[in-house]
Each structure stands twice: as C-alpha cells, then as structure tokens.
Amino acid sequence: MSSKPPSSKGVTRRSFLAGVSAAAATTPSLLASRVQTEPMAPGRSSRIQGPGPVPVQLFVNGKRHKALVEARTTLLDLLRDHLHITGSKEVCNMGSCGACTVDLNGRTVNACMTLALECEGAQVRT
C-alpha cells in the first residue's frame, strides 16, 4: 500500500459528510414548509393519521360501515378482512388482473391498490 497525501482537488470525505449533515438538518424544515403551503384535496381531512388504528367510515353496497384500520390497510383488506365482504378477490395484489375491481364513487379502481383511508365517506360497490 502506498500512502498518498490528501488531494487538494475535488471533494474530500470529510467535506462530503459535512455537506450531507447540513442538508439533512435542513430537510425537515423544508418538508414542513411544503406541507403547510400545499392545498388539501377536496374531501381530505387535515388531521394526522396513524401509526395506530384510525377510524374509517364508508358505504359499501348502500350500507354504512365503520372500522378501525391501520394507515397501510388497503380497501381490499378492509372489505375482505374487516367487513367480511368477499366479492372482490385478491389474486395478483399488483393491480394488473382486475379481480379486486370495485366502483368507488362512480369510478372503477383496483381495491388492492387503494388505501382504505382514501375512501373515508365514499360509496363503494362490489
């Protein structure tokens, strides 16, 4: 092994890590300012949801249902596992086969690719 003196050109490991640390320190404040300035989509609530179970209410086939679900729960999991409505099937779990297709407020969606919390107050037909 040969020992070379540090190069006076380019970026050193120390200066690179210092830059990364500075960027990481400012990122949360940048994200917070972006979140506060972006308008909320219609029908979305501004409350923080998760990490624990969150209440969700929706209408499935004309009947009102309430459930406590985690933020990562899909509409398909809510229908099948929580509400025991098994008309929609889980086949590919990637949204390509269409076995989980439901009508969400008059729009056709793949239930395996839609979060249950996005369906708060929605009309779902299976």
Backbone as XML, in Angstrom:
<?xml version="1.0"?>
<chain id="A" units="angstrom">
  <residue number="1" name="MET">
    <atom name="N" x="0.829" y="-1.177" z="0.000"/>
    <atom name="CA" x="0.000" y="0.000" z="0.000"/>
    <atom name="C" x="0.877" y="1.245" z="0.000"/>
  </residue>
  <residue number="2" name="SER">
    <atom name="N" x="0.453" y="2.167" z="-0.805"/>
    <atom name="CA" x="1.183" y="3.422" z="-0.825"/>
    <atom name="C" x="0.346" y="4.468" z="-0.121"/>
  </residue>
  <residue number="3" name="SER">
    <atom name="N" x="1.022" y="5.295" z="0.635"/>
    <atom name="CA" x="0.282" y="6.350" z="1.321"/>
    <atom name="C" x="0.461" y="7.637" z="0.534"/>
  </residue>
  <residue number="4" name="LYS">
    <atom name="N" x="-0.653" y="8.177" z="0.084"/>
    <atom name="CA" x="-0.626" y="9.411" z="-0.681"/>
    <atom name="C" x="-1.118" y="10.545" z="0.208"/>
  </residue>
  <residue number="5" name="PRO">
    <atom name="N" x="-0.572" y="11.697" z="0.038"/>
    <atom name="CA" x="-1.124" y="12.838" z="0.784"/>
    <atom name="C" x="-2.499" y="13.189" z="0.219"/>
  </residue>
  <residue number="6" name="PRO">
    <atom name="N" x="-3.343" y="13.795" z="1.041"/>
    <atom name="CA" x="-4.682" y="14.145" z="0.554"/>
    <atom name="C" x="-4.596" y="15.090" z="-0.635"/>
  </residue>
  <residue number="7" name="SER">
    <atom name="N" x="-5.495" y="14.888" z="-1.573"/>
    <atom name="CA" x="-5.519" y="15.685" z="-2.783"/>
    <atom name="C" x="-6.104" y="17.058" z="-2.486"/>
  </residue>
  <residue number="8" name="SER">
    <atom name="N" x="-5.541" y="18.067" z="-3.090"/>
    <atom name="CA" x="-6.076" y="19.411" z="-2.909"/>
    <atom name="C" x="-7.228" y="19.668" z="-3.873"/>
  </residue>
  <residue number="9" name="LYS">
    <atom name="N" x="-7.455" y="18.744" z="-4.811"/>
    <atom name="CA" x="-8.538" y="18.887" z="-5.769"/>
    <atom name="C" x="-9.728" y="18.027" z="-5.336"/>
  </residue>
  <residue number="10" name="GLY">
    <atom name="N" x="-10.910" y="18.441" z="-5.725"/>
    <atom name="CA" x="-12.085" y="17.595" z="-5.522"/>
    <atom name="C" x="-12.626" y="17.645" z="-4.114"/>
  </residue>
  <residue number="11" name="VAL">
    <atom name="N" x="-13.515" y="16.716" z="-3.850"/>
    <atom name="CA" x="-14.216" y="16.652" z="-2.578"/>
    <atom name="C" x="-13.559" y="15.618" z="-1.695"/>
  </residue>
  <residue number="12" name="THR">
    <atom name="N" x="-13.343" y="15.980" z="-0.460"/>
    <atom name="CA" x="-12.809" y="15.019" z="0.499"/>
    <atom name="C" x="-13.970" y="14.338" z="1.209"/>
  </residue>
  <residue number="13" name="ARG">
    <atom name="N" x="-13.680" y="13.244" z="1.825"/>
    <atom name="CA" x="-14.710" y="12.525" z="2.559"/>
    <atom name="C" x="-15.290" y="13.400" z="3.670"/>
  </residue>
  <residue number="14" name="ARG">
    <atom name="N" x="-14.424" y="14.136" z="4.350"/>
    <atom name="CA" x="-14.868" y="14.994" z="5.447"/>
    <atom name="C" x="-15.800" y="16.100" z="4.948"/>
  </residue>
  <residue number="15" name="SER">
    <atom name="N" x="-15.448" y="16.745" z="3.837"/>
    <atom name="CA" x="-16.301" y="17.827" z="3.334"/>
    <atom name="C" x="-17.615" y="17.279" z="2.784"/>
  </residue>
  <residue number="16" name="PHE">
    <atom name="N" x="-17.573" y="16.093" z="2.183"/>
    <atom name="CA" x="-18.803" y="15.477" z="1.685"/>
    <atom name="C" x="-19.759" y="15.185" z="2.839"/>
  </residue>
  <residue number="17" name="LEU">
    <atom name="N" x="-19.245" y="14.565" z="3.911"/>
    <atom name="CA" x="-20.088" y="14.233" z="5.054"/>
    <atom name="C" x="-20.615" y="15.488" z="5.743"/>
  </residue>
  <residue number="18" name="ALA">
    <atom name="N" x="-19.823" y="16.546" z="5.775"/>
    <atom name="CA" x="-20.286" y="17.803" z="6.359"/>
    <atom name="C" x="-21.451" y="18.357" z="5.547"/>
  </residue>
  <residue number="19" name="GLY">
    <atom name="N" x="-21.363" y="18.271" z="4.224"/>
    <atom name="CA" x="-22.446" y="18.746" z="3.363"/>
    <atom name="C" x="-23.707" y="17.920" z="3.525"/>
  </residue>
  <residue number="20" name="VAL">
    <atom name="N" x="-23.548" y="16.605" z="3.635"/>
    <atom name="CA" x="-24.703" y="15.721" z="3.818"/>
    <atom name="C" x="-25.374" y="16.014" z="5.153"/>
  </residue>
  <residue number="21" name="SER">
    <atom name="N" x="-24.598" y="16.230" z="6.199"/>
    <atom name="CA" x="-25.162" y="16.543" z="7.517"/>
    <atom name="C" x="-25.928" y="17.849" z="7.492"/>
  </residue>
  <residue number="22" name="ALA">
    <atom name="N" x="-25.391" y="18.844" z="6.811"/>
    <atom name="CA" x="-26.078" y="20.139" z="6.718"/>
    <atom name="C" x="-27.388" y="19.996" z="5.946"/>
  </residue>
  <residue number="23" name="ALA">
    <atom name="N" x="-27.376" y="19.219" z="4.875"/>
    <atom name="CA" x="-28.593" y="19.021" z="4.086"/>
    <atom name="C" x="-29.643" y="18.274" z="4.897"/>
  </residue>
  <residue number="24" name="ALA">
    <atom name="N" x="-29.228" y="17.270" z="5.655"/>
    <atom name="CA" x="-30.175" y="16.505" z="6.468"/>
    <atom name="C" x="-30.778" y="17.361" z="7.563"/>
  </residue>
  <residue number="25" name="ALA">
    <atom name="N" x="-30.015" y="18.295" z="8.089"/>
    <atom name="CA" x="-30.515" y="19.160" z="9.156"/>
    <atom name="C" x="-31.581" y="20.121" z="8.642"/>
  </residue>
  <residue number="26" name="THR">
    <atom name="N" x="-31.498" y="20.537" z="7.383"/>
    <atom name="CA" x="-32.472" y="21.497" z="6.852"/>
    <atom name="C" x="-33.674" y="20.826" z="6.203"/>
  </residue>
  <residue number="27" name="THR">
    <atom name="N" x="-33.590" y="19.550" z="5.889"/>
    <atom name="CA" x="-34.680" y="18.866" z="5.188"/>
    <atom name="C" x="-35.997" y="18.879" z="5.952"/>
  </residue>
  <residue number="28" name="PRO">
    <atom name="N" x="-36.038" y="18.568" z="7.265"/>
    <atom name="CA" x="-37.340" y="18.584" z="7.943"/>
    <atom name="C" x="-38.038" y="19.932" z="7.862"/>
  </residue>
  <residue number="29" name="SER">
    <atom name="N" x="-37.292" y="21.037" z="7.979"/>
    <atom name="CA" x="-37.945" y="22.340" z="7.911"/>
    <atom name="C" x="-38.458" y="22.616" z="6.503"/>
  </residue>
  <residue number="30" name="LEU">
    <atom name="N" x="-37.751" y="22.147" z="5.479"/>
    <atom name="CA" x="-38.224" y="22.316" z="4.113"/>
    <atom name="C" x="-39.494" y="21.516" z="3.880"/>
  </residue>
  <residue number="31" name="LEU">
    <atom name="N" x="-39.538" y="20.292" z="4.396"/>
    <atom name="CA" x="-40.729" y="19.465" z="4.239"/>
    <atom name="C" x="-41.908" y="20.068" z="4.977"/>
  </residue>
  <residue number="32" name="ALA">
    <atom name="N" x="-41.670" y="20.581" z="6.172"/>
    <atom name="CA" x="-42.752" y="21.173" z="6.953"/>
    <atom name="C" x="-43.331" y="22.385" z="6.244"/>
  </residue>
  <residue number="33" name="SER">
    <atom name="N" x="-42.474" y="23.212" z="5.659"/>
    <atom name="CA" x="-42.998" y="24.386" z="4.967"/>
    <atom name="C" x="-43.763" y="23.976" z="3.720"/>
  </residue>
  <residue number="34" name="ARG">
    <atom name="N" x="-43.360" y="22.913" z="3.046"/>
    <atom name="CA" x="-44.067" y="22.460" z="1.856"/>
    <atom name="C" x="-45.435" y="21.891" z="2.221"/>
  </residue>
  <residue number="35" name="VAL">
    <atom name="N" x="-45.479" y="21.127" z="3.301"/>
    <atom name="CA" x="-46.741" y="20.523" z="3.717"/>
    <atom name="C" x="-47.741" y="21.603" z="4.099"/>
  </residue>
  <residue number="36" name="GLN">
    <atom name="N" x="-47.288" y="22.661" z="4.749"/>
    <atom name="CA" x="-48.204" y="23.698" z="5.196"/>
    <atom name="C" x="-48.740" y="24.525" z="4.040"/>
  </residue>
  <residue number="37" name="THR">
    <atom name="N" x="-47.998" y="24.649" z="2.958"/>
    <atom name="CA" x="-48.427" y="25.517" z="1.872"/>
    <atom name="C" x="-49.239" y="24.797" z="0.807"/>
  </residue>
  <residue number="38" name="GLU">
    <atom name="N" x="-49.192" y="23.461" z="0.733"/>
    <atom name="CA" x="-49.937" y="22.739" z="-0.278"/>
    <atom name="C" x="-51.412" y="22.672" z="0.105"/>
  </residue>
  <residue number="39" name="PRO">
    <atom name="N" x="-52.325" y="22.954" z="-0.831"/>
    <atom name="CA" x="-53.749" y="22.885" z="-0.509"/>
    <atom name="C" x="-54.193" y="21.436" z="-0.340"/>
  </residue>
  <residue number="40" name="MET">
    <atom name="N" x="-55.176" y="21.240" z="0.525"/>
    <atom name="CA" x="-55.729" y="19.906" z="0.747"/>
    <atom name="C" x="-56.681" y="19.562" z="-0.387"/>
  </residue>
  <residue number="41" name="ALA">
    <atom name="N" x="-56.681" y="18.299" z="-0.786"/>
    <atom name="CA" x="-57.621" y="17.830" z="-1.806"/>
    <atom name="C" x="-59.030" y="17.852" z="-1.216"/>
  </residue>
  <residue number="42" name="PRO">
    <atom name="N" x="-60.056" y="18.096" z="-2.042"/>
    <atom name="CA" x="-61.420" y="18.109" z="-1.523"/>
    <atom name="C" x="-61.774" y="16.776" z="-0.880"/>
  </residue>
  <residue number="43" name="GLY">
    <atom name="N" x="-62.418" y="16.849" z="0.269"/>
    <atom name="CA" x="-62.853" y="15.632" z="0.955"/>
    <atom name="C" x="-61.780" y="15.002" z="1.822"/>
  </residue>
  <residue number="44" name="ARG">
    <atom name="N" x="-60.575" y="15.577" z="1.843"/>
    <atom name="CA" x="-59.499" y="15.025" z="2.668"/>
    <atom name="C" x="-59.458" y="15.749" z="4.000"/>
  </residue>
  <residue number="45" name="SER">
    <atom name="N" x="-59.158" y="15.033" z="5.063"/>
    <atom name="CA" x="-59.067" y="15.674" z="6.364"/>
    <atom name="C" x="-57.623" y="16.086" z="6.608"/>
  </residue>
  <residue number="46" name="SER">
    <atom name="N" x="-57.440" y="17.135" z="7.399"/>
    <atom name="CA" x="-56.103" y="17.637" z="7.651"/>
    <atom name="C" x="-55.492" y="17.028" z="8.906"/>
  </residue>
  <residue number="47" name="ARG">
    <atom name="N" x="-56.212" y="16.148" z="9.582"/>
    <atom name="CA" x="-55.665" y="15.558" z="10.802"/>
    <atom name="C" x="-54.622" y="14.501" z="10.474"/>
  </residue>
  <residue number="48" name="ILE">
    <atom name="N" x="-53.689" y="14.327" z="11.372"/>
    <atom name="CA" x="-52.633" y="13.333" z="11.188"/>
    <atom name="C" x="-53.228" y="11.962" z="11.470"/>
  </residue>
  <residue number="49" name="GLN">
    <atom name="N" x="-52.911" y="11.001" z="10.613"/>
    <atom name="CA" x="-53.479" y="9.668" z="10.743"/>
    <atom name="C" x="-52.381" y="8.648" z="10.948"/>
  </residue>
  <residue number="50" name="GLY">
    <atom name="N" x="-52.579" y="7.758" z="11.913"/>
    <atom name="CA" x="-51.630" y="6.696" z="12.177"/>
    <atom name="C" x="-50.669" y="7.105" z="13.259"/>
  </residue>
  <residue number="51" name="PRO">
    <atom name="N" x="-49.738" y="6.293" z="13.651"/>
    <atom name="CA" x="-49.427" y="4.970" z="13.149"/>
    <atom name="C" x="-50.351" y="3.884" z="13.666"/>
  </residue>
  <residue number="52" name="GLY">
    <atom name="N" x="-51.155" y="4.180" z="14.661"/>
    <atom name="CA" x="-52.084" y="3.180" z="15.177"/>
    <atom name="C" x="-53.361" y="3.133" z="14.365"/>
  </residue>
  <residue number="53" name="PRO">
    <atom name="N" x="-54.320" y="2.331" z="14.799"/>
    <atom name="CA" x="-55.588" y="2.223" z="14.075"/>
    <atom name="C" x="-56.326" y="3.561" z="14.010"/>
  </residue>
  <residue number="54" name="VAL">
    <atom name="N" x="-56.953" y="3.803" z="12.873"/>
    <atom name="CA" x="-57.668" y="5.042" z="12.605"/>
    <atom name="C" x="-59.107" y="4.685" z="12.215"/>
  </residue>
  <residue number="55" name="PRO">
    <atom name="N" x="-60.099" y="5.409" z="12.722"/>
    <atom name="CA" x="-61.478" y="5.094" z="12.329"/>
    <atom name="C" x="-61.742" y="5.516" z="10.885"/>
  </residue>
  <residue number="56" name="VAL">
    <atom name="N" x="-62.462" y="4.680" z="10.165"/>
    <atom name="CA" x="-62.859" y="4.990" z="8.792"/>
    <atom name="C" x="-64.327" y="4.586" z="8.637"/>
  </residue>
  <residue number="57" name="GLN">
    <atom name="N" x="-65.065" y="5.423" z="7.924"/>
    <atom name="CA" x="-66.480" y="5.140" z="7.665"/>
    <atom name="C" x="-66.704" y="5.226" z="6.168"/>
  </residue>
  <residue number="58" name="LEU">
    <atom name="N" x="-67.387" y="4.236" z="5.610"/>
    <atom name="CA" x="-67.718" y="4.245" z="4.195"/>
    <atom name="C" x="-69.007" y="3.480" z="3.973"/>
  </residue>
  <residue number="59" name="PHE">
    <atom name="N" x="-69.567" y="3.640" z="2.790"/>
    <atom name="CA" x="-70.811" y="2.982" z="2.428"/>
    <atom name="C" x="-70.504" y="1.917" z="1.384"/>
  </residue>
  <residue number="60" name="VAL">
    <atom name="N" x="-70.762" y="0.660" z="1.724"/>
    <atom name="CA" x="-70.486" y="-0.449" z="0.817"/>
    <atom name="C" x="-71.816" y="-1.066" z="0.413"/>
  </residue>
  <residue number="61" name="ASN">
    <atom name="N" x="-72.072" y="-1.053" z="-0.891"/>
    <atom name="CA" x="-73.318" y="-1.587" z="-1.445"/>
    <atom name="C" x="-74.543" y="-0.980" z="-0.756"/>
  </residue>
  <residue number="62" name="GLY">
    <atom name="N" x="-74.468" y="0.325" z="-0.465"/>
    <atom name="CA" x="-75.581" y="1.046" z="0.127"/>
    <atom name="C" x="-75.692" y="0.967" z="1.629"/>
  </residue>
  <residue number="63" name="LYS">
    <atom name="N" x="-74.829" y="0.220" z="2.298"/>
    <atom name="CA" x="-74.901" y="0.064" z="3.750"/>
    <atom name="C" x="-73.690" y="0.736" z="4.391"/>
  </residue>
  <residue number="64" name="ARG">
    <atom name="N" x="-73.931" y="1.499" z="5.464"/>
    <atom name="CA" x="-72.848" y="2.200" z="6.154"/>
    <atom name="C" x="-72.037" y="1.240" z="7.019"/>
  </residue>
  <residue number="65" name="HIS">
    <atom name="N" x="-70.712" y="1.367" z="6.927"/>
    <atom name="CA" x="-69.803" y="0.540" z="7.726"/>
    <atom name="C" x="-68.768" y="1.431" z="8.391"/>
  </residue>
  <residue number="66" name="LYS">
    <atom name="N" x="-68.399" y="1.076" z="9.635"/>
    <atom name="CA" x="-67.318" y="1.749" z="10.353"/>
    <atom name="C" x="-66.304" y="0.694" z="10.752"/>
  </residue>
  <residue number="67" name="ALA">
    <atom name="N" x="-65.025" y="1.080" z="10.717"/>
    <atom name="CA" x="-63.977" y="0.138" z="11.112"/>
    <atom name="C" x="-62.762" y="0.912" z="11.598"/>
  </residue>
  <residue number="68" name="LEU">
    <atom name="N" x="-61.934" y="0.267" z="12.387"/>
    <atom name="CA" x="-60.641" y="0.808" z="12.792"/>
    <atom name="C" x="-59.577" y="0.093" z="11.966"/>
  </residue>
  <residue number="69" name="VAL">
    <atom name="N" x="-58.821" y="0.849" z="11.185"/>
    <atom name="CA" x="-57.807" y="0.248" z="10.326"/>
    <atom name="C" x="-56.486" y="0.991" z="10.492"/>
  </residue>
  <residue number="70" name="GLU">
    <atom name="N" x="-55.402" y="0.301" z="10.210"/>
    <atom name="CA" x="-54.094" y="0.950" z="10.187"/>
    <atom name="C" x="-53.961" y="1.723" z="8.888"/>
  </residue>
  <residue number="71" name="ALA">
    <atom name="N" x="-53.082" y="2.697" z="8.870"/>
    <atom name="CA" x="-52.927" y="3.575" z="7.709"/>
    <atom name="C" x="-52.516" y="2.810" z="6.452"/>
  </residue>
  <residue number="72" name="ARG">
    <atom name="N" x="-51.858" y="1.682" z="6.592"/>
    <atom name="CA" x="-51.380" y="0.929" z="5.424"/>
    <atom name="C" x="-52.407" y="-0.070" z="4.875"/>
  </residue>
  <residue number="73" name="THR">
    <atom name="N" x="-53.577" y="-0.163" z="5.492"/>
    <atom name="CA" x="-54.608" y="-1.124" z="5.079"/>
    <atom name="C" x="-55.205" y="-0.721" z="3.740"/>
  </residue>
  <residue number="74" name="THR">
    <atom name="N" x="-55.280" y="-1.676" z="2.813"/>
    <atom name="CA" x="-55.878" y="-1.403" z="1.509"/>
    <atom name="C" x="-57.394" y="-1.553" z="1.599"/>
  </residue>
  <residue number="75" name="LEU">
    <atom name="N" x="-58.068" y="-1.001" z="0.612"/>
    <atom name="CA" x="-59.521" y="-1.139" z="0.543"/>
    <atom name="C" x="-59.905" y="-2.618" z="0.442"/>
  </residue>
  <residue number="76" name="LEU">
    <atom name="N" x="-59.135" y="-3.396" z="-0.301"/>
    <atom name="CA" x="-59.424" y="-4.833" z="-0.434"/>
    <atom name="C" x="-59.337" y="-5.532" z="0.922"/>
  </residue>
  <residue number="77" name="ASP">
    <atom name="N" x="-58.298" y="-5.220" z="1.699"/>
    <atom name="CA" x="-58.172" y="-5.822" z="3.027"/>
    <atom name="C" x="-59.311" y="-5.390" z="3.948"/>
  </residue>
  <residue number="78" name="LEU">
    <atom name="N" x="-59.711" y="-4.133" z="3.839"/>
    <atom name="CA" x="-60.833" y="-3.655" z="4.641"/>
    <atom name="C" x="-62.104" y="-4.414" z="4.289"/>
  </residue>
  <residue number="79" name="LEU">
    <atom name="N" x="-62.372" y="-4.543" z="2.996"/>
    <atom name="CA" x="-63.586" y="-5.246" z="2.568"/>
    <atom name="C" x="-63.578" y="-6.706" z="2.999"/>
  </residue>
  <residue number="80" name="ARG">
    <atom name="N" x="-62.499" y="-7.410" z="2.730"/>
    <atom name="CA" x="-62.462" y="-8.855" z="2.967"/>
    <atom name="C" x="-62.214" y="-9.210" z="4.432"/>
  </residue>
  <residue number="81" name="ASP">
    <atom name="N" x="-61.224" y="-8.583" z="5.067"/>
    <atom name="CA" x="-60.805" y="-8.999" z="6.404"/>
    <atom name="C" x="-61.581" y="-8.331" z="7.536"/>
  </residue>
  <residue number="82" name="HIS">
    <atom name="N" x="-61.946" y="-7.057" z="7.352"/>
    <atom name="CA" x="-62.627" y="-6.337" z="8.422"/>
    <atom name="C" x="-64.147" y="-6.397" z="8.291"/>
  </residue>
  <residue number="83" name="LEU">
    <atom name="N" x="-64.644" y="-6.246" z="7.057"/>
    <atom name="CA" x="-66.093" y="-6.200" z="6.849"/>
    <atom name="C" x="-66.667" y="-7.524" z="6.367"/>
  </residue>
  <residue number="84" name="HIS">
    <atom name="N" x="-65.818" y="-8.486" z="6.029"/>
    <atom name="CA" x="-66.213" y="-9.827" z="5.578"/>
    <atom name="C" x="-67.095" y="-9.779" z="4.330"/>
  </residue>
  <residue number="85" name="ILE">
    <atom name="N" x="-66.774" y="-8.854" z="3.429"/>
    <atom name="CA" x="-67.431" y="-8.763" z="2.123"/>
    <atom name="C" x="-66.443" y="-9.342" z="1.123"/>
  </residue>
  <residue number="86" name="THR">
    <atom name="N" x="-66.699" y="-10.548" z="0.648"/>
    <atom name="CA" x="-65.686" y="-11.310" z="-0.095"/>
    <atom name="C" x="-65.916" y="-11.352" z="-1.600"/>
  </residue>
  <residue number="87" name="GLY">
    <atom name="N" x="-66.710" y="-10.449" z="-2.145"/>
    <atom name="CA" x="-66.952" y="-10.448" z="-3.587"/>
    <atom name="C" x="-65.706" y="-10.106" z="-4.390"/>
  </residue>
  <residue number="88" name="SER">
    <atom name="N" x="-64.910" y="-9.165" z="-3.901"/>
    <atom name="CA" x="-63.649" y="-8.802" z="-4.560"/>
    <atom name="C" x="-62.578" y="-9.781" z="-4.118"/>
  </residue>
  <residue number="89" name="LYS">
    <atom name="N" x="-61.786" y="-10.251" z="-5.064"/>
    <atom name="CA" x="-60.780" y="-11.272" z="-4.774"/>
    <atom name="C" x="-59.369" y="-10.699" z="-4.823"/>
  </residue>
  <residue number="90" name="GLU">
    <atom name="N" x="-58.480" y="-11.272" z="-4.025"/>
    <atom name="CA" x="-57.068" y="-10.920" z="-4.073"/>
    <atom name="C" x="-56.349" y="-11.984" z="-4.893"/>
  </residue>
  <residue number="91" name="VAL">
    <atom name="N" x="-55.837" y="-11.592" z="-6.051"/>
    <atom name="CA" x="-55.158" y="-12.539" z="-6.928"/>
    <atom name="C" x="-53.700" y="-12.112" z="-7.106"/>
  </residue>
  <residue number="92" name="CYS">
    <atom name="N" x="-53.478" y="-10.996" z="-7.807"/>
    <atom name="CA" x="-52.100" y="-10.590" z="-8.117"/>
    <atom name="C" x="-51.537" y="-9.605" z="-7.092"/>
  </residue>
  <residue number="93" name="ASN">
    <atom name="N" x="-52.389" y="-8.863" z="-6.400"/>
    <atom name="CA" x="-52.004" y="-7.844" z="-5.434"/>
    <atom name="C" x="-51.102" y="-6.764" z="-6.040"/>
  </residue>
  <residue number="94" name="MET">
    <atom name="N" x="-51.206" y="-6.555" z="-7.368"/>
    <atom name="CA" x="-50.419" y="-5.539" z="-8.068"/>
    <atom name="C" x="-51.299" y="-4.668" z="-8.968"/>
  </residue>
  <residue number="95" name="GLY">
    <atom name="N" x="-52.587" y="-4.890" z="-8.991"/>
    <atom name="CA" x="-53.490" y="-4.093" z="-9.790"/>
    <atom name="C" x="-53.519" y="-4.436" z="-11.261"/>
  </residue>
  <residue number="96" name="SER">
    <atom name="N" x="-53.003" y="-5.594" z="-11.646"/>
    <atom name="CA" x="-52.960" y="-5.918" z="-13.073"/>
    <atom name="C" x="-54.019" y="-6.934" z="-13.507"/>
  </residue>
  <residue number="97" name="CYS">
    <atom name="N" x="-54.588" y="-7.701" z="-12.587"/>
    <atom name="CA" x="-55.514" y="-8.761" z="-13.007"/>
    <atom name="C" x="-56.975" y="-8.304" z="-13.014"/>
  </residue>
  <residue number="98" name="GLY">
    <atom name="N" x="-57.350" y="-7.361" z="-12.160"/>
    <atom name="CA" x="-58.714" y="-6.866" z="-12.131"/>
    <atom name="C" x="-59.669" y="-7.650" z="-11.257"/>
  </residue>
  <residue number="99" name="ALA">
    <atom name="N" x="-59.202" y="-8.665" z="-10.554"/>
    <atom name="CA" x="-60.091" y="-9.466" z="-9.707"/>
    <atom name="C" x="-60.608" y="-8.681" z="-8.505"/>
  </residue>
  <residue number="100" name="CYS">
    <atom name="N" x="-59.919" y="-7.612" z="-8.141"/>
    <atom name="CA" x="-60.313" y="-6.819" z="-6.979"/>
    <atom name="C" x="-61.048" y="-5.542" z="-7.363"/>
  </residue>
  <residue number="101" name="THR">
    <atom name="N" x="-61.449" y="-5.402" z="-8.616"/>
    <atom name="CA" x="-62.057" y="-4.166" z="-9.108"/>
    <atom name="C" x="-63.357" y="-3.854" z="-8.382"/>
  </residue>
  <residue number="102" name="VAL">
    <atom name="N" x="-63.494" y="-2.591" z="-7.930"/>
    <atom name="CA" x="-64.719" y="-2.110" z="-7.304"/>
    <atom name="C" x="-65.062" y="-0.745" z="-7.898"/>
  </residue>
  <residue number="103" name="ASP">
    <atom name="N" x="-66.290" y="-0.317" z="-7.669"/>
    <atom name="CA" x="-66.741" y="1.011" z="-8.083"/>
    <atom name="C" x="-66.616" y="1.923" z="-6.866"/>
  </residue>
  <residue number="104" name="LEU">
    <atom name="N" x="-65.788" y="2.949" z="-6.950"/>
    <atom name="CA" x="-65.561" y="3.885" z="-5.852"/>
    <atom name="C" x="-66.058" y="5.257" z="-6.289"/>
  </residue>
  <residue number="105" name="ASN">
    <atom name="N" x="-67.209" y="5.676" z="-5.755"/>
    <atom name="CA" x="-67.824" y="6.963" z="-6.118"/>
    <atom name="C" x="-67.982" y="7.106" z="-7.627"/>
  </residue>
  <residue number="106" name="GLY">
    <atom name="N" x="-68.417" y="6.029" z="-8.292"/>
    <atom name="CA" x="-68.654" y="6.067" z="-9.724"/>
    <atom name="C" x="-67.421" y="5.893" z="-10.587"/>
  </residue>
  <residue number="107" name="ARG">
    <atom name="N" x="-66.297" y="5.586" z="-9.984"/>
    <atom name="CA" x="-65.040" y="5.407" z="-10.704"/>
    <atom name="C" x="-64.522" y="3.993" z="-10.443"/>
  </residue>
  <residue number="108" name="THR">
    <atom name="N" x="-64.059" y="3.320" z="-11.468"/>
    <atom name="CA" x="-63.544" y="1.962" z="-11.311"/>
    <atom name="C" x="-62.113" y="2.012" z="-10.800"/>
  </residue>
  <residue number="109" name="VAL">
    <atom name="N" x="-61.844" y="1.301" z="-9.687"/>
    <atom name="CA" x="-60.497" y="1.262" z="-9.102"/>
    <atom name="C" x="-60.139" y="-0.166" z="-8.722"/>
  </residue>
  <residue number="110" name="ASN">
    <atom name="N" x="-58.867" y="-0.417" z="-8.599"/>
    <atom name="CA" x="-58.375" y="-1.688" z="-8.062"/>
    <atom name="C" x="-58.303" y="-1.546" z="-6.549"/>
  </residue>
  <residue number="111" name="ALA">
    <atom name="N" x="-59.061" y="-2.346" z="-5.834"/>
    <atom name="CA" x="-59.118" y="-2.240" z="-4.376"/>
    <atom name="C" x="-57.796" y="-2.612" z="-3.722"/>
  </residue>
  <residue number="112" name="CYS">
    <atom name="N" x="-56.977" y="-3.422" z="-4.388"/>
    <atom name="CA" x="-55.687" y="-3.802" z="-3.804"/>
    <atom name="C" x="-54.671" y="-2.666" z="-3.882"/>
  </residue>
  <residue number="113" name="MET">
    <atom name="N" x="-54.930" y="-1.652" z="-4.698"/>
    <atom name="CA" x="-54.010" y="-0.535" z="-4.867"/>
    <atom name="C" x="-54.542" y="0.758" z="-4.243"/>
  </residue>
  <residue number="114" name="THR">
    <atom name="N" x="-55.682" y="0.695" z="-3.561"/>
    <atom name="CA" x="-56.311" y="1.868" z="-2.963"/>
    <atom name="C" x="-56.277" y="1.733" z="-1.448"/>
  </residue>
  <residue number="115" name="LEU">
    <atom name="N" x="-55.795" y="2.765" z="-0.768"/>
    <atom name="CA" x="-55.770" y="2.721" z="0.689"/>
    <atom name="C" x="-57.174" y="2.930" z="1.245"/>
  </residue>
  <residue number="116" name="ALA">
    <atom name="N" x="-57.479" y="2.236" z="2.325"/>
    <atom name="CA" x="-58.801" y="2.336" z="2.937"/>
    <atom name="C" x="-59.071" y="3.753" z="3.428"/>
  </residue>
  <residue number="117" name="LEU">
    <atom name="N" x="-58.061" y="4.453" z="3.922"/>
    <atom name="CA" x="-58.257" y="5.804" z="4.432"/>
    <atom name="C" x="-58.620" y="6.792" z="3.331"/>
  </residue>
  <residue number="118" name="GLU">
    <atom name="N" x="-58.269" y="6.486" z="2.085"/>
    <atom name="CA" x="-58.649" y="7.339" z="0.965"/>
    <atom name="C" x="-60.152" y="7.262" z="0.694"/>
  </residue>
  <residue number="119" name="CYS">
    <atom name="N" x="-60.802" y="6.255" z="1.241"/>
    <atom name="CA" x="-62.210" y="6.002" z="0.950"/>
    <atom name="C" x="-63.125" y="6.508" z="2.054"/>
  </residue>
  <residue number="120" name="GLU">
    <atom name="N" x="-62.630" y="7.352" z="2.931"/>
    <atom name="CA" x="-63.429" y="7.909" z="4.019"/>
    <atom name="C" x="-64.676" y="8.583" z="3.448"/>
  </residue>
  <residue number="121" name="GLY">
    <atom name="N" x="-65.858" y="8.110" z="3.859"/>
    <atom name="CA" x="-67.124" y="8.684" z="3.421"/>
    <atom name="C" x="-67.535" y="8.320" z="2.000"/>
  </residue>
  <residue number="122" name="ALA">
    <atom name="N" x="-66.810" y="7.445" z="1.341"/>
    <atom name="CA" x="-67.060" y="7.127" z="-0.058"/>
    <atom name="C" x="-68.159" y="6.080" z="-0.218"/>
  </residue>
  <residue number="123" name="GLN">
    <atom name="N" x="-68.709" y="6.024" z="-1.434"/>
    <atom name="CA" x="-69.671" y="4.994" z="-1.825"/>
    <atom name="C" x="-68.904" y="3.926" z="-2.598"/>
  </residue>
  <residue number="124" name="VAL">
    <atom name="N" x="-68.927" y="2.688" z="-2.115"/>
    <atom name="CA" x="-68.223" y="1.580" z="-2.752"/>
    <atom name="C" x="-69.246" y="0.544" z="-3.174"/>
  </residue>
  <residue number="125" name="ARG">
    <atom name="N" x="-69.133" y="0.086" z="-4.425"/>
    <atom name="CA" x="-69.966" y="-1.025" z="-4.909"/>
    <atom name="C" x="-69.048" y="-2.156" z="-5.319"/>
  </residue>
  <residue number="126" name="THR">
    <atom name="N" x="-69.341" y="-3.346" z="-4.813"/>
    <atom name="CA" x="-68.501" y="-4.506" z="-5.135"/>
    <atom name="C" x="-69.170" y="-5.336" z="-6.220"/>
  </residue>
</chain>
